Amino acid sequence: MARRQGRGGLRAWLRALTVVLLLVPLVASCYVPDDFLAEVRINRAGEFGLTYKGTLTWAPLWRGIRRGELTEAEIAEKVENIRRDLVRYPGFETVEHEGAGRFRVFYQTSGRVDGDESYYFLRSNARVIAIISRADGLLVVRTHGISDENKEHLLAAGMDTRGKMRVVTNNDVIQHNAQNRQDGPNGFVYYDWVIRSLTDEAPRIVMAR
């Protein structure tokens, strides 16, 4: 009898572990961008400007609402906590909750990266766009890559990402996966991406100063 109870407890523990593991991709994804226009402007000195206009969805809240796991009071509390998390960054000029953990935002900032430095929108553990200066003199601009497994979980749950991204630079570009390249004024070049799904290749451009 005790042996059967042990097996039952083990099965219950494995079921609980499975639920936790299924949640990991959504939790790890944090803010998922969608319906966005993003632009990064960066020069040889590492001076940059970044603009993001679109939505950011907090995946764990979105999932909890869709599955009916949260009360109205819990939803309101979490929405306010997320709003506070966003507005503490001075670059956010607009943060409006559209429902289901989805926030319509407008963000713009400027700065400089040099040596072995990085700038992350939003932050290092919730990356949407990364601007990386490497000690070897390379500059990298990229969006946060999501593993194939995590993409499958997000798509199966009904979440996707769509948007347009542009990088404007006068740096020497070594490698990029932009869909379009266009010469601009004063030696600057426009690199453009259209993102139609999580399954698209994440935008990436590598430059030498």
Phi and psi in degrees as a GROMACS rama.xvg file:
@    title "Ramachandran Plot"
@    xaxis  label "Phi"
@    yaxis  label "Psi"
@TYPE xy
-62.3957  -34.259  ALA-2
-66.2299  -41.8969  ARG-3
-64.1625  -40.2802  ARG-4
-63.1992  -37.7874  GLN-5
-61.4147  -43.4876  GLY-6
-64.8962  -39.7512  ARG-7
-63.4114  -41.3497  GLY-8
-63.9296  -38.0666  GLY-9
-64.9635  -41.9576  LEU-10
-62.9252  -41.5152  ARG-11
-63.254  -40.8735  ALA-12
-64.6291  -40.5083  TRP-13
-66.6786  -37.795  LEU-14
-63.3266  -42.9398  ARG-15
-63.9429  -40.5978  ALA-16
-63.8308  -39.0116  LEU-17
-61.3893  -43.1657  THR-18
-60.0268  -44.9898  VAL-19
-60.8753  -44.7412  VAL-20
-64.6951  -35.0948  LEU-21
-67.8505  -28.1259  LEU-22
-77.4786  -25.508  LEU-23
-54.9231  -46.7223  VAL-24
-58.1039  -41.2291  PRO-25
-69.5453  -41.1816  LEU-26
-65.5353  -43.405  VAL-27
-66.4763  -27.5628  ALA-28
-72.7583  -26.007  SER-29
54.525  -114.313  CYS-30
-87.2615  121.416  TYR-31
-105.04  120.888  VAL-32
-78.5269  151.12  PRO-33
-160.719  156.216  ASP-34
48.2512  51.6954  ASP-35
-122.83  157.132  PHE-36
-121.582  124.325  LEU-37
-129.927  139.356  ALA-38
-138.208  135.069  GLU-39
-121.053  126.452  VAL-40
-114.751  123.968  ARG-41
-145.175  136.379  ILE-42
-111.403  -175.119  ASN-43
-65.122  -25.8743  ARG-44
-81.0682  -2.64779  ALA-45
84.2469  7.06295  GLY-46
-77.3707  131.745  GLU-47
-135.641  157.671  PHE-48
-129.505  141.719  GLY-49
-132.494  131.35  LEU-50
-127.814  133.923  THR-51
-133.934  123.891  TYR-52
-129.516  118.026  LYS-53
164.512  -149.535  GLY-54
-116.658  152.331  THR-55
-128.436  125.208  LEU-56
-110.999  126.023  THR-57
-80.3915  104.798  TRP-58
-57.0463  -43.3779  ALA-59
-61.9535  -38.2265  PRO-60
-70.2062  -42.6782  LEU-61
-57.1312  -43.9393  TRP-62
-65.8018  -44.6692  ARG-63
-60.7816  -38.3199  GLY-64
-69.3425  -44.9886  ILE-65
-61.0806  -34.8036  ARG-66
-89.2874  0.665009  ARG-67
67.2061  30.8881  GLY-68
-89.9712  -6.90316  GLU-69
-122.159  144.459  LEU-70
-79.1335  166.565  THR-71
-59.5361  -38.904  GLU-72
-65.7436  -41.2625  ALA-73
-65.4954  -40.3515  GLU-74
-62.0484  -47.4345  ILE-75
-60.0637  -39.8917  ALA-76
-66.6125  -43.3374  GLU-77
-68.289  -39.4215  LYS-78
-59.907  -43.9409  VAL-79
-65.8069  -39.0809  GLU-80
-63.5475  -40.6063  ASN-81
-69.0674  -41.4784  ILE-82
-58.3675  -44.2203  ARG-83
-63.9592  -37.1412  ARG-84
-60.9692  -38.6154  ASP-85
-76.856  -46.8715  LEU-86
-72.2739  -10.9381  VAL-87
-70.8452  -14.6382  ARG-88
-88.5765  122.448  TYR-89
-63.874  -17.5476  PRO-90
-71.9622  -16.4699  GLY-91
-79.2926  116.127  PHE-92
-97.0593  -24.7878  GLU-93
-137.505  131.388  THR-94
-142.282  105.53  VAL-95
-128.794  126.212  GLU-96
-78.8855  123.169  HIS-97
-95.6304  -5.74465  GLU-98
114.793  152.159  GLY-99
57.1154  35.7354  ALA-100
75.0291  14.5915  GLY-101
-105.239  123.241  ARG-102
-116.046  128.562  PHE-103
-85.675  123.208  ARG-104
-133.095  157.484  VAL-105
-132.718  125.058  PHE-106
-135.021  135.65  TYR-107
-149.234  143.717  GLN-108
-154.667  170.905  THR-109
-144.201  160.183  SER-110
-178.551  -161.019  GLY-111
-150.254  138.208  ARG-112
-119.745  140.737  VAL-113
-150.747  156.501  ASP-114
59.7853  -131.789  GLY-115
-102.611  70.6233  ASP-116
-125.648  161.296  GLU-117
-144.227  152.977  SER-118
-127.329  133.251  TYR-119
-122.45  131.966  TYR-120
-106.306  110.292  PHE-121
-86.9801  -46.4003  LEU-122
-158.637  176.231  ARG-123
-62.9037  -30.2878  SER-124
-100.301  9.28818  ASN-125
-147.223  64.2465  ALA-126
-82.4574  126.443  ARG-127
-106.84  -47.4579  VAL-128
-132.553  136.114  ILE-129
-119.129  136.111  ALA-130
-118.515  111.688  ILE-131
-118.137  124.108  ILE-132
-102.639  125.588  SER-133
-103.832  152.713  ARG-134
-62.5644  -22.3647  ALA-135
-83.732  5.83598  ASP-136
95.402  -2.52435  GLY-137
-85.3688  148.422  LEU-138
-117.017  134.287  LEU-139
-126.768  130.659  VAL-140
-119.292  128.666  VAL-141
-154.676  159.789  ARG-142
-92.4644  165.232  THR-143
-70.2151  120.68  HIS-144
-77.8169  137.097  GLY-145
-111.855  132.873  ILE-146
-62.789  156.59  SER-147
-58.4042  -39.2045  ASP-148
-63.8431  -44.2033  GLU-149
-66.0512  -37.5333  ASN-150
-58.6642  -44.1181  LYS-151
-61.3168  -41.8493  GLU-152
-64.4177  -44.4267  HIS-153
-65.9306  -45.0567  LEU-154
-64.6625  -40.1338  LEU-155
-63.565  -30.042  ALA-156
-83.8178  -3.08761  ALA-157
94.3383  14.6983  GLY-158
-108.252  139.446  MET-159
-144.768  178.273  ASP-160
-137.278  138.35  THR-161
-142.759  144.777  ARG-162
171.672  -177.158  GLY-163
-129.423  141.444  LYS-164
-133.302  142.415  MET-165
-133.025  137.603  ARG-166
-117.652  127.53  VAL-167
-114.743  123.509  VAL-168
-152.68  154.799  THR-169
-110.985  11.365  ASN-170
-74.9012  159.599  ASN-171
-76.4892  117.882  ASP-172
-88.5585  124.793  VAL-173
-91.0627  -39.5678  ILE-174
-153.141  143.997  GLN-175
-160.217  160.494  HIS-176
-122.24  27.2697  ASN-177
-65.3035  149.796  ALA-178
-84.4391  -17.8853  GLN-179
-146.264  140.756  ASN-180
-129.655  133.824  ARG-181
-142.705  131.523  GLN-182
-70.2816  138.241  ASP-183
-117.906  -170.815  GLY-184
-75.3703  157.477  PRO-185
58.4802  32.3067  ASN-186
81.6259  2.92473  GLY-187
-85.915  150.783  PHE-188
-127.15  140.342  VAL-189
-98.62  129.52  TYR-190
-117.68  124.426  TYR-191
-122.864  141.816  ASP-192
-127.162  145.02  TRP-193
-117.906  119.008  VAL-194
-102.719  120.484  ILE-195
-107.775  -12.9391  ARG-196
-166.537  161.499  SER-197
-60.1989  -23.3317  LEU-198
-79.4074  -11.0505  THR-199
-68.2338  153.101  ASP-200
-65.0284  134.77  GLU-201
-67.0099  132.818  ALA-202
-56.5715  139.569  PRO-203
-156.043  136.279  ARG-204
-141.506  134.097  ILE-205
-117.591  128.181  VAL-206
-128.089  153.055  MET-207
-113.587  138.358  ALA-208
